[in-house]
Amino acid sequence: MANREFCCSDRVFLVTGGAGFIGSHLCETILYNSGRVRCLDNLSTGKRDNIAPFLSNRCFEFIEGDICDYDTCLKACEGVDFVLHQAAWGSVPRSIEMPRVYEENNIRGTLNMMEAARAQDVKKFVYASSSSVYGENAPLPMREGQESALLSPYALTKRTAEEYGKLYTRLYGLETVGLRYFNVFGPRQNPDGAYAAVIPKWIGQLLSGETPTVYGDGLQSRDFTYVANVVQANLRACAAPPEAAGDVYNIACGGCEMLRDIYDRLCAALGKTVTPQTAPARVGEIRHSNADISKAREKLGYEPSWTFAEGLEVTVAWYRETRGV
């Protein structure tokens, strides 16, 4: 999946959460394009298997450490040109059950990383935000500046990170860029557990002969974004002019896919005929999301190169192969 579009030669990138789903794809692409990568991950949700192919690469360094420890952050930022901050606890439902854990990791951990990046004179700090910051009543398509009431502690942690990012650019001159991811999917995404994202969860269940669960009426819609587009956005942000700093940008495809339709497509792709179980809609989750990506196009030069259909085909094939089907 690595993309030759970007030149990373002679640059040092710190990828926090680099052993995770998105982080490992960032590591792969940077290495493929002749960059040097330092990966910081405490392996609480990331997996060593995701970075195993890189461990013998002389341009790759792995630090097993926690962003909640400031000294670790400071050490990880030493000699780094760009920080791509992906480390965080995800899942809206889990954040409602464990708000203190999310505050410690997503807010304190992000602040630690920004402060360490400032102290070590990092050129640019690119961080992952989320479409959850828009809340339930934002008009569609969602545009930056039209946020509404937050629905979960997870959304609050991401909104707080954005405000810190703006302040660190304004007060300290650290060039920060926030990327609001919309429902990222692709190879290496964890399909297991109660808080797994819906696409890998359904694929894993269908391949295992389990009956998937659809929460709510299945008419919820999402702007699903293939992971390669997110990788592109991060590297575009690194190359963006200083005027783009201190702001946030939607990173998506600009589409709108209904969950019920996706379920049917997955069943067709896997040759399955399974009537799903139903359960009440999950508390705190947005019913519809669809992004306006014009600001990222204009300011970052972002242009999604993978459609939803293309990404879904590659993703299904990867899970079939890794599960021996």
URDAGI-V225292 format. One record per backbone hydrogen bond with DSSP energy under -0.5 kcal/mol. CO is the residue of the C=O (numbers start at 1). NH is the residue of the N-H. If there is no record, write none. Layout:
co	nh
CO	NH
CO	NH
This chain:
co	nh
3	6
6	8
8	11
11	13
11	36
12	81
12	82
13	15
13	38
14	16
14	84
15	18
15	40
16	86
17	20
19	47
20	24
21	25
22	26
23	27
24	28
25	29
26	30
27	31
28	32
29	33
30	35
31	34
33	8
34	10
36	13
37	61
38	15
38	40
39	41
39	63
40	17
40	18
41	65
47	50
47	51
48	51
48	52
51	54
51	55
52	55
54	57
57	60
59	37
61	39
61	63
62	64
63	41
63	65
66	69
68	70
69	73
70	74
71	75
72	76
73	77
74	78
75	78
77	80
81	123
81	124
82	14
82	84
83	85
83	126
84	16
84	86
85	128
88	90
91	95
92	96
93	97
94	98
98	102
99	103
100	104
101	105
102	106
102	107
103	107
103	108
104	109
107	111
108	112
109	113
110	114
111	115
112	116
113	117
114	118
115	119
116	120
117	122
118	121
123	175
124	83
124	126
125	177
126	85
127	129
127	179
129	181
130	133
131	134
132	135
134	148
142	292
143	146
149	136
152	156
153	157
154	158
155	159
156	160
157	161
158	162
159	163
160	164
161	165
162	166
163	167
164	168
165	169
166	170
167	171
167	172
168	172
168	174
169	173
173	175
174	176
175	125
176	246
176	247
177	127
178	180
178	249
179	129
179	181
180	251
181	131
181	183
183	225
185	227
186	189
193	196
197	201
198	202
199	203
200	204
201	205
202	206
203	207
204	208
205	209
205	210
206	209
210	212
212	277
213	215
214	279
215	218
218	260
220	259
221	289
222	224
222	257
225	185
226	229
226	230
227	231
228	232
229	233
230	234
231	235
232	236
233	237
234	238
235	239
236	240
237	240
241	244
242	245
247	178
249	180
250	252
251	182
257	222
258	262
259	263
260	264
261	265
262	266
263	267
264	268
265	269
266	270
267	271
267	272
268	271
274	276
277	214
279	216
282	285
287	221
290	141
290	142
291	293
293	297
294	298
295	299
296	300
296	301
296	302
297	301
307	311
308	312
309	313
310	314
311	315
312	316
313	317
314	318
315	319
316	320
317	321
318	322
319	323
320	325
321	324
